[in-house]
């Protein structure tokens, strides 16, 4: 049975969620198909990871998608250029080996050449990109690189060098094969970050990521989208709610912030029916039930609110 999820990314087969197909289609047509490099930067729990995973699935018929998460790489992986190059190569190998289709499509000889970098004396990001370029050139499908939580690794020289290589190959793509499209996601827009190179160094450098196309898609949920999600829930549970009215009220309280929408729905589904004065789920999915859910949410010690305050403090 599906449920409203507030922990981690949402999956269509497991969770009640807003349909993302329109947004995914737009991203593919207007950005990925046009070979754009861009950044998705939104606040914590704004649905970035859910969007990225859905996008990877949406693109797989036309592209090979290397979907990474820099949170899966520790601080030690960014210690120096050689360590990062080896860690990145290992990550690519892990992704390819876990996807049978990718293993069949990516040219084995090119992948073996990338792996051979491990045995070379000079292991640099520049050399790594030369082998990656070879893989992209021999691949029968364009390769899209997708990296979540990219700003978690932003405060070091290795990250700047990595972005610089992406930028360099992007600008010279007519002469050197490279990723068809690159999608980076994080809380902050990396092209505006001031990046400190190492402790004790006062001088700061701007990110070289000035090639990014604008990502203007509104990732909040409209009342119509919330209503469509509630329609699916209502078919399963038959509460008798006024779907359009409740959707509008949820939007009024949340402005469509994905986590807040899911959190209120989760309260209405799981907790409000058990509270005094609410005899069953039909009583919960009302204006009175929603007010009660909002009260519970505001009393909750949620990391999201702390994160919002920290983000405001940085501006």
N, C-alpha and C positions, 0 to 999 in steps of 0.2 A: 504494500500500500504506500502510495506517495505521501510525502509530508513536506512542510515548509522548513527549509534549511537555513541556518545562520552560521554554520561552522564550515569554513572552506568553500570551495567552488561548488556550484550547483550542477546537477546532471539531469537532463530531461527525463530519463527513464526512472529516476528515483525521487525527484523533487518537483513540487509545484513551482513553476518559474515562468517569467515572461518569455514569450517567443522572441528569439533574437534574429530570425531569418532575414528580416528586412535590413537590419543593420549589417549583418554579415554579407549580404549581397551587395550593399553599397560599398563596404570596405573593399571587397574583392574587385568590384568594377572600377571604382574611382581611385583606388590606391595600389592594391597588389598587382592587378592586371597592367597598371601603368608603370610598374617597376619603381614605385616610390619607397623611400626609406622614411619611417615616421615613428613617432613616440606617442604612446597612450599614457598620459599621466593624469591620474585622478586620486582622490583621497583613499584612505584605508577603507576596506570593505565596500568599495564602490562597484564591484563586479568585474574588475579587470581580469582576474585569473579565469573566471567563468567565461568571459568574452574570448580570451585568448585560446582556451581549450576548445571552445565551440568553433572558433575561426580555424584552428588547425584541422579539425574534422571537416569543416566546410570546404577547405581548400584541397583536400587530399586527392581528389579525382584529377586535378589539373597540375598539381605541384607536389614535390617532395617537401615536407615541412620538418625542419629540425627545430623542435620545440624544447627550449632550455629554461631553467630557472636558476638564476645566479645565487639564490639562497641555498641551493644544493651544493654550492662550492664554498668551502670555508675561507676564512681570512688567509690561511696559509697558502691556499691555491693562488692568491694574488700577491704573494710575497716578492716575486721577481718575475722577469720576463720568461725565463726558462721554465719555471714552475707553472706559470699560467699556460704556456704553450702546451706543455705535457698534459695538464689538467683538461684543457679545452679539447685536445685530440681524444683523450680518454672519454670525455663526455659524448663527443660525436660518435665514437665507436659504439658506445653503450646504446645510444639512440638508434643507430642503424641496425645493430644486432637484435634489438627488441622489436623491430618492425620488419616482418618478412618481405613485404612489398618493397620497402626501401632497399633491403639487401639485394633483391633481384634487379632493381633498377640502377642503383649507384654502381658505377663501373668498378669491379673488384680490383683491377690493377691500380686505379687511381686511389682507392681506399688503402690499399697495401702501401702505396707510395707515401701517403700521409702518415701511416703507422711507422714507416721507416725513419721518420724524423726523430723518433725516440733514440735511435742508435747513432745519430750524428753528433759530433762534438759541439757544433753550434746549433743551439735550439732557440730560435728567436721567433717573435710574433711575425716578423716579416717573412721568414721561411715558412712558417705555418700557413700564412695566407697564399704563398705561392703554390703549396700543395692543395689548398682548398680551391684555388682558382682552377687547378687541373681537374679536380672532381666536378666542379660546376661546368667546365668545358665539355667533359665526356658524358655528363648526365643527359639522358634523353628527355627528362622532365626538368623544368626550371626548379631551382632550390630556393625555398623561402626560409630565412632564419628568423626565429621568434624567441625573444628572451624576456622572461618575466623577472620582476624584482631587480631590474638592472641597476637601479640607483643604490642598491645595497653594497655595491662594489665600487662606488664612484670616487672615493677619496684616496686615490693612489695613482701613481704614474703609469702602472701597467694598464689600467683602465683607459687612460688617455691614449696610450699607444694603440690599444685595441680599436678605439673609436677612430683614431687617425688612419689606421689601415682600412677600416670599412669605408671611410670617407675617400681615401685615395683610390681605392678600386672602384668606388661608385663613380667618381669623376672620370676615370679612365676605362669605363666599361666597354667602350667601343673597341679597345685594343686588348683588354685582359678580361677573361671571364670571371664572373663573381656572382654573389647571391642575386637572384632576381629581385627580391624585395627583402627588406630587413624591418622587423617590427620590434621595438623596444618598449617595455612597459614598466612603470614605477610610479611612486607617489609624486616625485618631483620631476620637472622637465629638465633633463640632463643638459640641454643646450644652454640653459641659463645658470647652471651650477658653477660656483667658484670652487675649483678643486685644489686642495692643498696637497703638495707632492709628498712630503715626508715630515715627520715631527721636527720642530725647530726651524723650519723654513718659513719665513714670513711671506715671501712673494707667492702670489697665487695665480693660477692660469685658468683661462676660460676653456670650457669644453669645445673641442673642434667639431661638435655635432651641429654644424650650421647648414647642413644639407637637407634637414628633415622637412618633409611636407607637413602642412598643417593638418592636425586631426581635430575636426570640428564637430564630430558626431556627439550628440547629446546622449549620454549613457544613463541618465535618469529615466524613470518609468513614468509614462503619462497615465492619466486616470483610465483611458481606454485600454492601455496595455495591462494595467492592474485588473481591470474588469475581465479581460480575456482569461487571465490566470484564475480568477475567482470562479469564472464560468466552469472551468475544468474541475475545480474543487467541488463546486455545487453539484455537478453531475454525479460525483462519487459519494457525496454526503447528504445531499438533499436537505439542507438546513432551512430552506425557505427564505433565505436572505434576499434583500433588494440589492442585487449585484452592482448595478450602476451607482446607486446611492452610497453603498459602503466603499466602492472603489474611489469615488470622489472624496469621501471623508478621509480615507487613508492617504490619498494624495495631498489633501489640505494639511494634514499633520506632518507629512514627511517630505513634501516637495519632490517625491519620487526617488529619494535616496534609496538605492537597492537594499542595503542592509536593514534600514528602518522599516521599509515595506514588509520584508520577510519576517522581521522580528515581531511586528504588530500582528501579522497573520498567524504566526506561530503561537502567540499568546491567545488569540481568539480561538484557535483550534484546540490547543492542549491545556490551557490553564483556566480561562474564563468560565467555561461550562461547569467547572468544579467549585467555583466560588459561590458564596452565599448570595442568593437572589437571582441566580442564573440556573434554571432547572435543567436545561439541555442546550445543545449546540445552536438551536434556533434563537434562543435568548442571547447567546453570545455575539452572534453576527448581526448586531444592531448598533445604533449610535451610542446607546448606553454601554454596551459591551466594549465598543471601541474606546470610549472614554476611560473605561477601567483598564484596558490594555495599555493605553498611553501613560496612565498613572504608574503602572507597574514598570514600564520601560524607563521612565524618568527616574525611578527609584533604584534602578539596576546600576551596579558599578561596572559599566561596560568599558573596555579598552578603547572603543571607538571614540567616545567623548573625550577621553584623555588625549588621544591622538589628534583630534581636531584642535584642541587647545594648543598642543605643541606646534602644530603646523601654523596656527595663527601667530604664535610667538616668534616664528622665524621670518615673518614678513614685516 
